[in-house]
Amino acid sequence: MTTLTVIAHITAKDDTIALVKAELEKLIPATRSEEGCIRYDLFQDNEKPTHFMFHESWATRELWQTHMENQHLKDFSAATEGAVEPFVLHEMTEVN
């Protein structure tokens, strides 16, 4: 079975970095406990602190899609409305 890797790029507006970071950190424990979550790691760019990236691995695309509909992501969207630029998501498969 091939796992799905997702790279999610999130960009905070300059004056909302602390808010966005705190809300992103809230996603980690809830998401890591979801069915099918293999990896869910958050990174912040050292040179451009407005840029965050999640490196995610999921057992299946379907389980990732279920994750995308979960309440904690809806709560994040509500809490950060107007504070982030549009997300850029990349669905990827590892090349061996």
C-alpha beads as a LAMMPS data file, in Angstrom:
LAMMPS data file: protein, C-alpha beads

96 atoms
95 bonds

1 atom types
1 bond types

-500.0 500.0 xlo xhi
-500.0 500.0 ylo yhi
-500.0 500.0 zlo zhi

Masses

1 110.0

Atoms # bond

1 1 1 0.000 0.000 0.000
2 1 1 1.296 3.458 -0.926
3 1 1 0.996 6.156 1.690
4 1 1 0.029 9.721 0.891
5 1 1 2.426 12.508 1.783
6 1 1 1.014 16.007 2.060
7 1 1 3.098 19.140 2.225
8 1 1 0.989 22.072 3.407
9 1 1 2.349 25.607 3.170
10 1 1 0.657 28.183 5.388
11 1 1 1.624 31.852 5.326
12 1 1 0.616 34.134 8.170
13 1 1 0.199 37.842 7.697
14 1 1 3.069 39.803 9.296
15 1 1 1.094 40.936 12.338
16 1 1 -0.518 37.540 13.034
17 1 1 2.475 35.194 13.322
18 1 1 1.976 34.407 17.028
19 1 1 -1.755 33.759 16.594
20 1 1 -1.303 31.513 13.567
21 1 1 1.543 29.574 15.195
22 1 1 -0.490 28.973 18.370
23 1 1 -3.504 27.797 16.358
24 1 1 -1.340 25.514 14.185
25 1 1 0.209 23.978 17.298
26 1 1 -3.293 23.167 18.586
27 1 1 -3.854 20.978 15.507
28 1 1 -0.959 18.642 16.246
29 1 1 -2.260 16.441 19.109
30 1 1 -5.765 16.149 17.651
31 1 1 -4.472 15.240 14.201
32 1 1 -1.841 12.791 15.410
33 1 1 -4.588 10.822 17.154
34 1 1 -6.660 10.486 13.974
35 1 1 -7.020 7.179 12.202
36 1 1 -4.462 6.853 9.420
37 1 1 -2.139 9.641 10.567
38 1 1 1.455 8.428 10.313
39 1 1 3.244 11.777 10.521
40 1 1 2.110 15.337 11.240
41 1 1 5.037 17.662 11.839
42 1 1 5.017 21.458 11.850
43 1 1 7.954 23.604 10.719
44 1 1 8.541 27.369 10.722
45 1 1 10.911 29.013 8.252
46 1 1 14.049 30.419 9.920
47 1 1 14.383 33.274 7.430
48 1 1 10.709 34.078 6.857
49 1 1 8.812 33.468 10.123
50 1 1 5.458 34.044 8.433
51 1 1 5.922 30.749 6.529
52 1 1 4.858 27.493 8.169
53 1 1 4.863 24.006 6.687
54 1 1 3.228 20.762 7.726
55 1 1 4.842 17.520 6.570
56 1 1 2.111 14.900 6.764
57 1 1 1.913 11.196 5.978
58 1 1 -1.386 9.344 5.811
59 1 1 -2.208 5.678 5.389
60 1 1 -4.660 6.502 2.596
61 1 1 -5.912 9.535 0.697
62 1 1 -9.410 8.805 1.969
63 1 1 -8.293 9.079 5.605
64 1 1 -6.551 12.375 4.817
65 1 1 -9.756 13.646 3.224
66 1 1 -11.621 12.700 6.411
67 1 1 -9.017 14.691 8.354
68 1 1 -9.678 17.724 6.151
69 1 1 -13.330 17.716 7.261
70 1 1 -12.646 17.389 11.010
71 1 1 -13.858 19.967 13.502
72 1 1 -10.388 20.993 14.678
73 1 1 -9.545 22.203 11.158
74 1 1 -12.816 24.132 11.011
75 1 1 -11.952 25.663 14.398
76 1 1 -8.506 26.640 13.073
77 1 1 -10.058 28.308 10.045
78 1 1 -12.469 30.269 12.211
79 1 1 -9.760 31.332 14.693
80 1 1 -7.388 32.500 11.939
81 1 1 -9.897 34.032 9.532
82 1 1 -8.185 36.965 7.841
83 1 1 -4.821 36.074 9.420
84 1 1 -3.458 33.699 6.772
85 1 1 -2.921 33.741 3.042
86 1 1 -4.461 30.901 1.013
87 1 1 -3.008 27.469 1.799
88 1 1 -0.923 25.633 -0.743
89 1 1 -1.300 21.853 -0.474
90 1 1 0.793 19.307 -2.348
91 1 1 -0.320 15.673 -2.429
92 1 1 2.775 13.581 -3.075
93 1 1 3.942 9.999 -3.399
94 1 1 7.432 8.931 -2.381
95 1 1 9.652 7.904 -5.255
96 1 1 11.802 4.920 -4.310

Bonds

1 1 1 2
2 1 2 3
3 1 3 4
4 1 4 5
5 1 5 6
6 1 6 7
7 1 7 8
8 1 8 9
9 1 9 10
10 1 10 11
11 1 11 12
12 1 12 13
13 1 13 14
14 1 14 15
15 1 15 16
16 1 16 17
17 1 17 18
18 1 18 19
19 1 19 20
20 1 20 21
21 1 21 22
22 1 22 23
23 1 23 24
24 1 24 25
25 1 25 26
26 1 26 27
27 1 27 28
28 1 28 29
29 1 29 30
30 1 30 31
31 1 31 32
32 1 32 33
33 1 33 34
34 1 34 35
35 1 35 36
36 1 36 37
37 1 37 38
38 1 38 39
39 1 39 40
40 1 40 41
41 1 41 42
42 1 42 43
43 1 43 44
44 1 44 45
45 1 45 46
46 1 46 47
47 1 47 48
48 1 48 49
49 1 49 50
50 1 50 51
51 1 51 52
52 1 52 53
53 1 53 54
54 1 54 55
55 1 55 56
56 1 56 57
57 1 57 58
58 1 58 59
59 1 59 60
60 1 60 61
61 1 61 62
62 1 62 63
63 1 63 64
64 1 64 65
65 1 65 66
66 1 66 67
67 1 67 68
68 1 68 69
69 1 69 70
70 1 70 71
71 1 71 72
72 1 72 73
73 1 73 74
74 1 74 75
75 1 75 76
76 1 76 77
77 1 77 78
78 1 78 79
79 1 79 80
80 1 80 81
81 1 81 82
82 1 82 83
83 1 83 84
84 1 84 85
85 1 85 86
86 1 86 87
87 1 87 88
88 1 88 89
89 1 89 90
90 1 90 91
91 1 91 92
92 1 92 93
93 1 93 94
94 1 94 95
95 1 95 96
